[in-house]
């Protein structure tokens, strides 16, 4: 399960999990989190779904992440590991 897939469509990803593992969803309709929380459980604004599902990373971020990647895991998840 990839984070950006959950952000894009939480219901679809939960359906995939319940199809694969012996479990059931409660409640059946997914409860979406519309606002992330900060210190003290205070809402800090709406979830920025587009930021998570598009390539908007700073120029140096790909190199920093590439140095820590587990290439085998990335391949399993369908990522090329290349920008």
GUDO-850608 format. One record per residue: x, y, z of N, C-alpha, C in turn. Coordinates in nm, 2 decimals, always signed. Layout:
<nodes>
+--------+--------+--------+--------+--------+--------+--------+--------+--------+
|     nX |     nY |     nZ |    caX |    caY |    caZ |     cX |     cY |     cZ |
+--------+--------+--------+--------+--------+--------+--------+--------+--------+
|      X |      Y |      Z |      X |      Y |      Z |      X |      Y |      Z |
...
+--------+--------+--------+--------+--------+--------+--------+--------+--------+
</nodes>
This chain:
<nodes>
+--------+--------+--------+--------+--------+--------+--------+--------+--------+
|     nX |     nY |     nZ |    caX |    caY |    caZ |     cX |     cY |     cZ |
+--------+--------+--------+--------+--------+--------+--------+--------+--------+
|  +0.08 |  -0.12 |  +0.00 |  +0.00 |  +0.00 |  +0.00 |  +0.09 |  +0.12 |  +0.00 |
|  +0.07 |  +0.21 |  -0.10 |  +0.15 |  +0.33 |  -0.11 |  +0.08 |  +0.45 |  -0.05 |
|  +0.15 |  +0.53 |  +0.01 |  +0.09 |  +0.65 |  +0.08 |  +0.01 |  +0.74 |  -0.02 |
|  +0.07 |  +0.76 |  -0.14 |  +0.00 |  +0.85 |  -0.23 |  -0.13 |  +0.78 |  -0.29 |
|  -0.13 |  +0.65 |  -0.29 |  -0.26 |  +0.58 |  -0.33 |  -0.36 |  +0.60 |  -0.23 |
|  -0.32 |  +0.59 |  -0.10 |  -0.42 |  +0.61 |  +0.01 |  -0.47 |  +0.75 |  +0.01 |
|  -0.39 |  +0.85 |  -0.01 |  -0.43 |  +0.99 |  -0.02 |  -0.53 |  +1.01 |  -0.14 |
|  -0.49 |  +0.95 |  -0.25 |  -0.58 |  +0.96 |  -0.37 |  -0.71 |  +0.90 |  -0.36 |
|  -0.72 |  +0.78 |  -0.30 |  -0.85 |  +0.70 |  -0.29 |  -0.84 |  +0.60 |  -0.18 |
|  -0.87 |  +0.65 |  -0.06 |  -0.86 |  +0.56 |  +0.06 |  -0.95 |  +0.44 |  +0.05 |
|  -1.07 |  +0.46 |  +0.00 |  -1.17 |  +0.35 |  -0.01 |  -1.12 |  +0.24 |  -0.09 |
|  -1.06 |  +0.27 |  -0.21 |  -1.00 |  +0.17 |  -0.30 |  -0.89 |  +0.09 |  -0.23 |
|  -0.80 |  +0.16 |  -0.16 |  -0.69 |  +0.10 |  -0.10 |  -0.74 |  +0.01 |  +0.02 |
|  -0.84 |  +0.05 |  +0.09 |  -0.89 |  -0.03 |  +0.20 |  -0.96 |  -0.16 |  +0.14 |
|  -1.03 |  -0.14 |  +0.03 |  -1.09 |  -0.26 |  -0.04 |  -0.98 |  -0.36 |  -0.08 |
|  -0.87 |  -0.31 |  -0.13 |  -0.76 |  -0.40 |  -0.17 |  -0.70 |  -0.48 |  -0.05 |
|  -0.69 |  -0.41 |  +0.06 |  -0.64 |  -0.47 |  +0.18 |  -0.73 |  -0.58 |  +0.24 |
|  -0.86 |  -0.54 |  +0.24 |  -0.96 |  -0.64 |  +0.29 |  -0.98 |  -0.76 |  +0.20 |
|  -0.96 |  -0.74 |  +0.07 |  -0.96 |  -0.85 |  -0.03 |  -0.84 |  -0.94 |  -0.01 |
|  -0.73 |  -0.89 |  +0.04 |  -0.61 |  -0.97 |  +0.05 |  -0.59 |  -1.03 |  +0.18 |
|  -0.64 |  -0.97 |  +0.29 |  -0.61 |  -1.02 |  +0.42 |  -0.75 |  -1.05 |  +0.49 |
|  -0.75 |  -1.15 |  +0.58 |  -0.87 |  -1.19 |  +0.65 |  -0.92 |  -1.09 |  +0.75 |
|  -0.98 |  -0.98 |  +0.70 |  -1.03 |  -0.88 |  +0.79 |  -1.15 |  -0.81 |  +0.73 |
|  -1.21 |  -0.73 |  +0.81 |  -1.32 |  -0.65 |  +0.75 |  -1.31 |  -0.51 |  +0.80 |
|  -1.38 |  -0.42 |  +0.72 |  -1.37 |  -0.28 |  +0.75 |  -1.48 |  -0.24 |  +0.84 |
|  -1.45 |  -0.15 |  +0.94 |  -1.55 |  -0.09 |  +1.03 |  -1.51 |  +0.05 |  +1.04 |
|  -1.59 |  +0.15 |  +1.01 |  -1.72 |  +0.13 |  +0.93 |  -1.69 |  +0.10 |  +0.79 |
|  -1.79 |  +0.05 |  +0.72 |  -1.78 |  +0.00 |  +0.58 |  -1.74 |  +0.12 |  +0.49 |
|  -1.80 |  +0.24 |  +0.52 |  -1.77 |  +0.36 |  +0.44 |  -1.64 |  +0.42 |  +0.50 |
|  -1.54 |  +0.45 |  +0.42 |  -1.42 |  +0.50 |  +0.48 |  -1.44 |  +0.64 |  +0.54 |
|  -1.38 |  +0.66 |  +0.66 |  -1.38 |  +0.79 |  +0.72 |  -1.25 |  +0.87 |  +0.68 |
|  -1.27 |  +0.97 |  +0.60 |  -1.16 |  +1.04 |  +0.55 |  -1.11 |  +1.15 |  +0.65 |
|  -0.98 |  +1.17 |  +0.65 |  -0.92 |  +1.27 |  +0.74 |  -0.91 |  +1.39 |  +0.66 |
|  -0.99 |  +1.49 |  +0.69 |  -0.99 |  +1.62 |  +0.61 |  -0.88 |  +1.71 |  +0.65 |
|  -0.83 |  +1.70 |  +0.77 |  -0.74 |  +1.80 |  +0.83 |  -0.63 |  +1.73 |  +0.91 |
|  -0.50 |  +1.74 |  +0.88 |  -0.40 |  +1.68 |  +0.96 |  -0.39 |  +1.76 |  +1.10 |
|  -0.34 |  +1.69 |  +1.20 |  -0.33 |  +1.76 |  +1.33 |  -0.18 |  +1.79 |  +1.36 |
|  -0.17 |  +1.89 |  +1.44 |  -0.04 |  +1.93 |  +1.48 |  -0.02 |  +1.91 |  +1.63 |
|  +0.07 |  +1.98 |  +1.70 |  +0.09 |  +1.96 |  +1.84 |  -0.04 |  +1.99 |  +1.92 |
|  -0.06 |  +1.90 |  +2.02 |  -0.18 |  +1.92 |  +2.10 |  -0.31 |  +1.87 |  +2.03 |
|  -0.30 |  +1.80 |  +1.92 |  -0.41 |  +1.75 |  +1.84 |  -0.49 |  +1.86 |  +1.78 |
|  -0.43 |  +1.98 |  +1.75 |  -0.49 |  +2.09 |  +1.69 |  -0.49 |  +2.07 |  +1.53 |
|  -0.61 |  +2.09 |  +1.47 |  -0.61 |  +2.08 |  +1.32 |  -0.52 |  +2.19 |  +1.26 |
|  -0.44 |  +2.16 |  +1.16 |  -0.35 |  +2.25 |  +1.10 |  -0.38 |  +2.29 |  +0.96 |
|  -0.50 |  +2.25 |  +0.91 |  -0.54 |  +2.28 |  +0.78 |  -0.58 |  +2.16 |  +0.70 |
|  -0.63 |  +2.18 |  +0.58 |  -0.67 |  +2.07 |  +0.50 |  -0.56 |  +1.98 |  +0.45 |
|  -0.59 |  +1.86 |  +0.42 |  -0.49 |  +1.77 |  +0.36 |  -0.46 |  +1.81 |  +0.22 |
|  -0.34 |  +1.83 |  +0.18 |  -0.31 |  +1.88 |  +0.05 |  -0.28 |  +1.76 |  -0.04 |
|  -0.39 |  +1.69 |  -0.09 |  -0.37 |  +1.57 |  -0.17 |  -0.29 |  +1.59 |  -0.29 |
|  -0.30 |  +1.70 |  -0.36 |  -0.22 |  +1.72 |  -0.48 |  -0.07 |  +1.72 |  -0.45 |
|  -0.03 |  +1.78 |  -0.34 |  +0.11 |  +1.78 |  -0.30 |  +0.17 |  +1.64 |  -0.29 |
|  +0.09 |  +1.55 |  -0.24 |  +0.13 |  +1.41 |  -0.22 |  +0.13 |  +1.33 |  -0.35 |
|  +0.04 |  +1.37 |  -0.44 |  +0.02 |  +1.29 |  -0.56 |  +0.09 |  +1.34 |  -0.69 |
|  +0.16 |  +1.46 |  -0.68 |  +0.23 |  +1.51 |  -0.79 |  +0.38 |  +1.53 |  -0.75 |
|  +0.46 |  +1.55 |  -0.85 |  +0.60 |  +1.57 |  -0.83 |  +0.64 |  +1.71 |  -0.80 |
|  +0.64 |  +1.75 |  -0.68 |  +0.67 |  +1.89 |  -0.64 |  +0.78 |  +1.90 |  -0.54 |
|  +0.87 |  +1.80 |  -0.54 |  +0.98 |  +1.80 |  -0.44 |  +1.09 |  +1.90 |  -0.48 |
|  +1.15 |  +1.95 |  -0.37 |  +1.27 |  +2.04 |  -0.39 |  +1.38 |  +1.97 |  -0.47 |
|  +1.46 |  +2.04 |  -0.54 |  +1.57 |  +1.98 |  -0.63 |  +1.66 |  +1.89 |  -0.55 |
|  +1.69 |  +1.91 |  -0.43 |  +1.79 |  +1.82 |  -0.36 |  +1.72 |  +1.70 |  -0.29 |
|  +1.59 |  +1.70 |  -0.28 |  +1.52 |  +1.59 |  -0.21 |  +1.54 |  +1.46 |  -0.28 |
|  +1.53 |  +1.45 |  -0.42 |  +1.55 |  +1.32 |  -0.48 |  +1.68 |  +1.25 |  -0.45 |
|  +1.79 |  +1.33 |  -0.45 |  +1.92 |  +1.28 |  -0.42 |  +1.93 |  +1.23 |  -0.27 |
|  +1.87 |  +1.30 |  -0.18 |  +1.87 |  +1.26 |  -0.04 |  +1.79 |  +1.13 |  -0.02 |
|  +1.68 |  +1.12 |  -0.09 |  +1.60 |  +1.00 |  -0.08 |  +1.66 |  +0.88 |  -0.15 |
|  +1.72 |  +0.90 |  -0.26 |  +1.79 |  +0.79 |  -0.34 |  +1.90 |  +0.73 |  -0.26 |
|  +1.97 |  +0.81 |  -0.17 |  +2.07 |  +0.75 |  -0.09 |  +2.02 |  +0.65 |  +0.01 |
|  +1.89 |  +0.66 |  +0.05 |  +1.84 |  +0.58 |  +0.15 |  +1.74 |  +0.47 |  +0.10 |
|  +1.72 |  +0.46 |  -0.03 |  +1.62 |  +0.37 |  -0.09 |  +1.66 |  +0.23 |  -0.07 |
|  +1.56 |  +0.14 |  -0.05 |  +1.58 |  +0.00 |  -0.05 |  +1.53 |  -0.04 |  -0.20 |
|  +1.62 |  -0.06 |  -0.29 |  +1.59 |  -0.08 |  -0.43 |  +1.49 |  -0.20 |  -0.45 |
|  +1.51 |  -0.30 |  -0.37 |  +1.43 |  -0.42 |  -0.39 |  +1.28 |  -0.39 |  -0.35 |
|  +1.27 |  -0.32 |  -0.24 |  +1.13 |  -0.28 |  -0.19 |  +1.07 |  -0.18 |  -0.29 |
|  +1.14 |  -0.09 |  -0.34 |  +1.09 |  +0.01 |  -0.44 |  +1.04 |  -0.06 |  -0.56 |
|  +1.11 |  -0.16 |  -0.61 |  +1.07 |  -0.24 |  -0.73 |  +0.94 |  -0.31 |  -0.70 |
|  +0.93 |  -0.37 |  -0.58 |  +0.81 |  -0.44 |  -0.54 |  +0.69 |  -0.35 |  -0.54 |
|  +0.71 |  -0.23 |  -0.50 |  +0.60 |  -0.13 |  -0.49 |  +0.57 |  -0.06 |  -0.63 |
|  +0.65 |  -0.10 |  -0.73 |  +0.63 |  -0.04 |  -0.86 |  +0.69 |  +0.09 |  -0.89 |
|  +0.80 |  +0.12 |  -0.81 |  +0.87 |  +0.25 |  -0.84 |  +1.00 |  +0.21 |  -0.91 |
|  +1.04 |  +0.30 |  -1.00 |  +1.17 |  +0.27 |  -1.08 |  +1.29 |  +0.31 |  -1.00 |
|  +1.27 |  +0.40 |  -0.90 |  +1.38 |  +0.45 |  -0.83 |  +1.46 |  +0.56 |  -0.90 |
|  +1.41 |  +0.59 |  -1.01 |  +1.47 |  +0.70 |  -1.09 |  +1.37 |  +0.82 |  -1.10 |
|  +1.42 |  +0.94 |  -1.11 |  +1.33 |  +1.05 |  -1.12 |  +1.31 |  +1.08 |  -1.27 |
+--------+--------+--------+--------+--------+--------+--------+--------+--------+
</nodes>
